[in-house]
């Protein structure tokens, strides 16, 4: 009887040691997570989006609401304009450079990663995307599981608040959150466009913890033909520089 009791005690101790390792979920390495995520958007080479843009002030009250037409082309081409009034708010990103035209004048023209969040949702080379994520400060050696708005997600990057990171849905492998510097982008309301294609119909952009812009998709076209000249920063900059000089009486 004593031998049976001793055997049961030993067996219980073995089970106690083994159970935690059995229950611990396997976590994929960051490179594999990003590769699976990019494969989700591998069929999206170009997009034309009609969206409602809401601008918010410091008190989080809506200050402006307007419609925008967005053009995207893989890997790093972006253009947005107010329908019928491109000179009022025209933004072009080509490669790593961004040009902003506000009220007919050049407001910004320099290198930036402001639109990386849009390029997560296009056909990409996973290795190149990993390099960009590393460039913005995300620690690609760190990955853990977390919960975000009721979903289990992979958190790539340091866990501590304020560190650059990306959250990827554990089951669907869609990006849920991208955070770097003072910027944070939250992707939600994913909808199926085709048998193989999903897209977030709502994106919220936060700066220093406060939501400043919200984008709500009203219509989206996958892989339409797009003229490359609409992303030509030098050409468009020259057009608006000429307009500025003419308004100032210099032409």
C-alpha positions in Angstrom: 0.0 0.0 0.0 2.9 2.3 0.9 4.5 1.6 -2.5 1.3 2.6 -4.3 1.0 5.8 -2.3 4.7 6.7 -3.1 4.0 5.9 -6.8 1.0 8.2 -6.9 2.9 11.0 -5.2 5.7 10.7 -7.8 3.2 10.6 -10.6 1.5 13.7 -9.3 4.8 15.6 -9.1 5.6 14.6 -12.7 2.2 15.8 -13.9 2.5 19.1 -12.1 5.9 19.7 -13.8 4.7 18.7 -17.3 1.2 20.4 -17.4 2.5 24.1 -17.6 4.6 23.2 -20.6 1.7 21.5 -22.3 -0.7 24.4 -21.6 1.8 27.0 -22.9 0.8 28.2 -26.3 3.4 28.0 -29.1 4.4 31.5 -30.3 5.5 31.9 -33.9 8.7 33.8 -34.6 8.2 37.4 -35.7 9.5 36.9 -39.3 7.0 34.1 -39.8 4.1 36.2 -38.5 5.0 39.1 -40.8 5.3 36.7 -43.8 1.9 35.2 -43.1 0.4 38.7 -42.7 1.9 40.0 -46.0 0.5 36.9 -47.7 -3.0 38.0 -46.7 -2.6 41.0 -48.9 -0.5 39.5 -51.7 -3.2 39.9 -54.3 -3.6 43.6 -53.7 -1.4 45.5 -56.1 -3.4 48.7 -56.5 -6.4 50.2 -54.6 -8.8 53.1 -55.2 -10.6 54.1 -52.0 -13.4 56.6 -51.4 -13.3 57.4 -47.7 -14.9 59.8 -45.2 -12.2 61.6 -43.2 -12.9 63.1 -39.8 -10.5 65.6 -38.3 -10.5 66.0 -34.5 -9.2 68.8 -32.3 -7.4 68.6 -29.0 -10.7 68.3 -27.1 -11.6 65.3 -29.4 -14.5 67.1 -30.9 -15.0 66.7 -34.7 -13.8 69.8 -36.4 -14.0 68.8 -40.1 -15.5 66.0 -42.1 -14.9 65.6 -45.8 -14.6 62.9 -48.5 -11.3 61.8 -49.9 -10.2 59.8 -52.9 -7.2 57.5 -52.1 -4.9 55.8 -54.7 -2.4 53.2 -53.6 0.1 51.1 -55.5 2.5 48.5 -54.2 5.0 48.8 -52.8 5.1 52.4 -51.6 3.0 54.8 -53.7 0.1 56.8 -52.1 -2.0 59.7 -53.2 -5.0 61.3 -51.4 -7.1 64.3 -52.5 -10.3 66.0 -51.6 -12.7 65.1 -54.4 -13.0 67.9 -56.9 -10.6 70.1 -54.9 -7.1 68.5 -55.1 -5.3 71.8 -54.2 -7.2 72.1 -50.9 -5.6 68.9 -49.4 -3.4 66.8 -51.7 -0.9 64.3 -50.2 1.5 62.2 -52.2 4.0 59.6 -50.9 6.5 58.0 -53.2 9.2 55.7 -51.9 10.2 57.4 -48.7 9.2 61.0 -49.6 6.0 62.8 -48.8 4.6 65.9 -50.4 1.6 67.8 -48.8 -0.3 70.5 -50.6 -2.6 72.5 -48.3 -4.8 75.3 -49.7 -2.7 75.4 -52.9 0.6 75.8 -51.1 3.4 73.4 -50.4 3.1 72.6 -46.7 5.5 69.6 -46.4 8.1 68.0 -48.7 10.6 65.7 -47.1 11.5 62.1 -46.2 8.9 60.3 -43.9 7.3 57.0 -42.9 3.9 58.6 -42.4 2.1 56.2 -44.6 3.7 52.9 -43.6 0.3 51.9 -42.1 -1.2 51.9 -45.6 1.5 49.8 -47.1 1.0 47.0 -44.6 -2.3 46.3 -46.5 -0.7 45.9 -50.0 1.4 43.3 -51.7 4.8 43.5 -50.1 8.2 41.7 -49.9 8.2 40.3 -46.3 12.0 40.7 -45.9 11.8 44.3 -47.1 8.9 45.0 -44.8 10.8 43.5 -41.8 13.7 45.9 -42.6 11.3 48.9 -42.5 9.7 47.8 -39.2 13.2 47.5 -37.8 14.1 51.0 -39.1 11.1 52.5 -37.2 12.4 50.9 -34.0 10.4 47.7 -33.6 12.4 45.0 -31.8 12.0 42.0 -34.2 13.6 39.7 -31.6 10.7 40.1 -29.2 7.2 38.5 -29.6 4.5 37.7 -27.1 0.7 37.1 -26.9 -1.7 39.8 -25.7 -5.4 40.7 -25.9 -6.6 43.7 -27.9 -10.3 44.6 -28.1 -11.3 41.1 -27.3 -8.9 39.5 -29.8 -5.8 37.4 -29.1 -2.9 39.0 -30.9 0.8 38.6 -31.4 2.7 41.7 -30.1 6.0 42.1 -32.0 8.3 44.5 -30.1 8.9 45.4 -26.5 5.9 45.0 -24.2 6.6 48.2 -22.2 4.4 51.2 -22.9 5.7 53.7 -25.4 7.9 51.2 -27.3 7.4 50.8 -31.1 5.3 47.6 -31.8 2.9 46.0 -34.2 -0.1 43.8 -33.1 -1.2 41.1 -35.5 -4.4 39.0 -35.0 -3.4 35.5 -33.9 -6.1 33.7 -35.9 -6.6 35.9 -39.0 -3.1 37.5 -39.2 -4.4 40.9 -40.0 -2.6 44.0 -38.5 -4.6 45.5 -35.6 -2.3 48.2 -34.3 0.9 49.9 -35.5 2.8 52.1 -33.0 6.0 54.1 -33.5 7.3 57.5 -32.3 4.3 59.6 -31.4 2.1 57.8 -34.0 -0.5 55.0 -33.5 -2.7 53.4 -36.1 -5.7 51.2 -35.2 -7.2 49.0 -37.9 -10.8 47.7 -37.4 -14.0 46.6 -39.1 -12.3 44.2 -41.5 -14.6 43.1 -44.3 -14.2 40.6 -47.1 -13.9 42.2 -50.5 -13.3 39.0 -52.5 -12.8 35.3 -51.7 -9.1 36.0 -50.9 -9.2 39.7 -49.9 -10.1 41.5 -46.7 -9.6 45.1 -45.7 -10.2 47.3 -42.7 -13.0 49.7 -43.3 -12.0 51.9 -40.4 -8.6 53.3 -39.4 -7.9 55.6 -36.5 -4.8 57.7 -36.4 -3.6 58.9 -33.0 -0.9 61.4 -32.2 0.6 61.6 -28.7 -2.3 59.5 -27.4 -5.2 61.6 -28.9 -7.2 60.5 -31.9 -6.7 63.2 -34.5 -8.0 61.6 -37.7 -10.5 58.8 -38.5 -10.9 57.2 -41.9 -14.1 55.3 -42.8 -14.2 53.6 -46.2 -17.3 54.2 -48.3 -16.2 52.4 -51.5 -13.1 50.4 -52.5 -11.9 49.0 -55.8 -9.2 46.3 -55.8 -6.5 46.3 -58.5 -7.8 49.1 -60.8 -5.5 50.5 -63.5 -3.7 53.6 -62.1 -1.5 56.1 -64.0 1.9 56.3 -62.4 2.2 60.0 -63.1 -0.3 60.8 -60.3 2.5 59.8 -57.8 5.2 62.0 -59.5 6.3 64.3 -56.7 8.7 66.4 -58.8 6.0 67.0 -61.5 3.3 67.9 -59.0 5.6 70.0 -56.8 6.6 72.0 -59.9 3.0 72.6 -60.8 2.1 74.0 -57.4 5.3 76.0 -57.1 4.4 77.7 -60.4 0.9 78.4 -59.0 2.4 79.9 -55.8 4.8 82.2 -57.8 1.9 83.3 -60.0 -0.3 84.2 -57.0 2.6 86.2 -55.6 3.1 88.1 -58.9 6.5 86.6 -59.5 5.4 85.2 -62.9 
